Amino acid sequence: MENSEKMIDFLENYIPEAAEIATKNAFWEALNSGNGVVIAEDGFIVELFADGTKNILGNLPARLKVVKGQKIVLK
């Protein structure tokens, strides 16, 4: 049982780090492949291209402030 708990602890720490690295890699790979990447920037939804050009796709809704661990129900 102790090994299972150690594995769970390890994965709980490892998975967020691995996800962050994978997300950053996917972002740069998409840009390098010539595709645009959609990001949130200054209250807008923006398509960003490798040459630095941006295309505003729309407005973002107002930000929702949450506390860590708070549960939110989406409608």
C-alpha positions in Angstrom: 0.0 0.0 0.0 2.9 2.4 0.8 4.3 2.0 -2.7 0.9 2.9 -4.2 0.7 6.1 -2.1 4.3 7.0 -3.1 3.3 6.5 -6.8 0.2 8.7 -6.4 2.3 11.4 -4.8 4.9 11.2 -7.5 2.2 11.4 -10.3 0.4 14.3 -8.6 3.6 16.3 -8.8 4.8 15.0 -12.1 1.6 15.3 -14.2 1.2 19.1 -13.9 4.8 19.7 -14.8 4.6 17.3 -17.8 1.4 19.0 -19.0 3.0 22.5 -18.8 6.0 21.3 -20.9 3.7 19.5 -23.4 1.6 22.6 -23.8 4.5 24.9 -24.4 6.0 22.5 -26.9 2.7 22.2 -28.8 2.5 26.0 -28.9 5.9 26.4 -30.5 5.4 23.4 -32.8 2.2 24.9 -34.1 3.9 28.3 -34.7 6.9 26.7 -36.4 4.6 24.6 -38.7 3.1 27.8 -40.1 -0.2 27.5 -38.4 -1.7 30.2 -36.2 -2.1 29.7 -32.5 -5.2 31.1 -30.7 -4.4 32.8 -27.4 -6.1 35.2 -24.9 -4.5 38.6 -24.8 -5.6 41.9 -23.2 -9.3 40.9 -23.1 -9.3 39.5 -26.7 -9.2 36.2 -28.4 -6.2 36.5 -30.8 -4.8 34.4 -33.5 -1.0 34.7 -33.4 1.3 33.8 -36.3 5.1 32.9 -36.4 5.9 36.3 -38.1 4.4 38.1 -35.1 1.2 39.2 -36.9 -2.0 39.0 -34.9 -5.6 38.7 -35.9 -8.3 39.6 -33.3 -11.0 37.0 -33.4 -13.3 38.3 -30.7 -13.7 39.7 -27.2 -13.3 37.6 -24.0 -16.0 37.6 -21.4 -15.3 39.3 -18.1 -12.8 37.5 -15.9 -14.2 35.4 -13.1 -12.2 35.5 -9.9 -11.9 32.2 -8.1 -10.1 30.9 -5.0 -7.9 27.9 -5.4 -9.9 24.7 -4.9 -13.2 26.5 -5.5 -15.8 24.5 -7.5 -17.6 26.3 -10.3 -20.7 25.0 -12.1 -20.9 25.9 -15.8 -24.2 26.3 -17.4 
